[in-house]
Amino acid sequence: MSGDEFRSAGHALIERIAEFLESLPGRPLTTGESPAQIRAHLHADAVLPESGEDADALLPAAADLLFDHSLFNGHPRFFGYITAPPAHVGILGDMLAAAVNPNVGAWKLSPVASEIEAQCVRWIAELLGFPTTCGGLMVSGGNMANFVGFFAARAAAADWDVRRLGLQDGAARRLRVYASAETHTWIQKAADLGGLGTDSIRWIPVDRQLRMDLDALRRSVDGDLAAGDQPMAVVGTAGSVSTGVVDPLDELAGLCAEYGIWFHVDGAYGGFAAMVPDQASLFTGIEHADSIAVDPHKWLYAPLEAGCALVRLPDRLRQAFAYSPPYYHFGIEANNYNEFGPQNSRGFRALKVWLALRQAGRSGYVRMISDDITLSRRLHAAVEAHPELEPFTQALSINTFRFVPADLKARTQEAGVSRYLDTLNRELLARLEAGGEAFVSNAVVDGRFALRACIVNFNTETHDVDAMPSIIVRIGRSADVALRQNELVPAL
Ligand SMILES: *Cc1c(COP(=O)(O)O)cnc(C)c1O
């Protein structure tokens, strides 16, 4: 492309993107199309074109394809999973990063980009109240950020050279990881990839508030020590993926200090709420962690992907990941990020996060995160007030609840009714998600199928939240009628 072609295609694309972003509240959240329909729009079976096309025509066509057949997590009524809208400055930041294209695997290849990443990591530590002398790096997301902490713990915990000898060596002991039953599935992938196997995970039960049970943890650790196993890490979750509950971090930190066990905090969802003054007490103890995972593509609103791993002692990262092959002569005068994690060549993920941190400042983020929490509490109150909705939990910006038809309200304890309510809410959710009006996902609370709204969305306004109960009840009623008519359910 010539400079002029780039300019004209770029200006036109920015214009379209700006219109798209402004139009989001008025668009359906999703088209609900099937894979076959989407493939037809894409001409998925077409072979690779022999000759090229003009970018001038190609980019608008690609934009239309995406704008017309996507699910928009930036829609003001998107409350599913934990997926945030992208900060505008982050969208532009990704473009700028791609234009300069620094390889942030080595300082020499990315002088200012490496320093921006280092500053971004320090600022994230500051937001969490974690020592800014820590080490850390940007990764693709929460899973990878947790893996980094996991591997740092593995190298630190083994009293044999686990990186060289692996886990089968005669000197090896069985490594054990402790996590609550509410922990995200990254822990299974990490135990698997790290060679420990998922059986090495000790699933610690939770108390009535869904927080890790300290006594059960202590019993489990004592039992493993008595059996000659090596405790590797305790994982505390700071904002669980299902219900937003924060484990008792301070007590966990105390127990880890007592036994000398690595303390890892999974703050992928909730970690950033530690900066909000009236939430901060929930996170007391996070400052004692050996490693923390957070997810800037959640509550910092970075466009996908951006995770961040922090490690209290910076050397722990090199001790877990660095090799120095003869073809690298990068020196150690500054961070060579290939030595801090699994990646070699690395993109400039930090830029979009760094730009957003500068644009919003700490106070901007405190306000945006507080707003999400306030909206979630407002939704919880509306659910409580509605006779056909049953609230379960509310923590940080997640609430769980279900639809209960009026005639079943008094009978929810009956086994048949309870099974029917699971089926009904599953059907309600499928209809809601396909309908494009709003989007929630699901959780299981005390064995019951629950609808789950997680508000990590700066586009959401109070009227969006206020509209939810009647949307859900309307769809719930019609799903109820349909299910009962089809006699898909055993007699109630
Ligand atoms: C989202 C999340 C993860 C996984 O993060 P990804 O960015 O999806 O890889 C892990 N743990 C918790 C608590 C999360 O909320």
The ligand as an ORCA input file, in Angstrom:
! r2SCAN-3c Opt
* xyz 0 1
  C     -11.610    -14.663     33.569
  C     -10.975    -15.412     34.635
  C      -9.907    -16.288     34.383
  C      -9.437    -16.580     32.991
  O      -9.031    -15.415     32.334
  P      -8.970    -15.321     30.744
  O      -8.634    -13.905     30.504
  O     -10.315    -15.724     30.243
  O      -7.899    -16.256     30.290
  C      -9.308    -16.903     35.467
  N      -9.748    -16.685     36.720
  C     -10.776    -15.872     36.992
  C     -11.207    -15.660     38.407
  C     -11.412    -15.206     35.960
  O     -12.445    -14.399     36.239
*
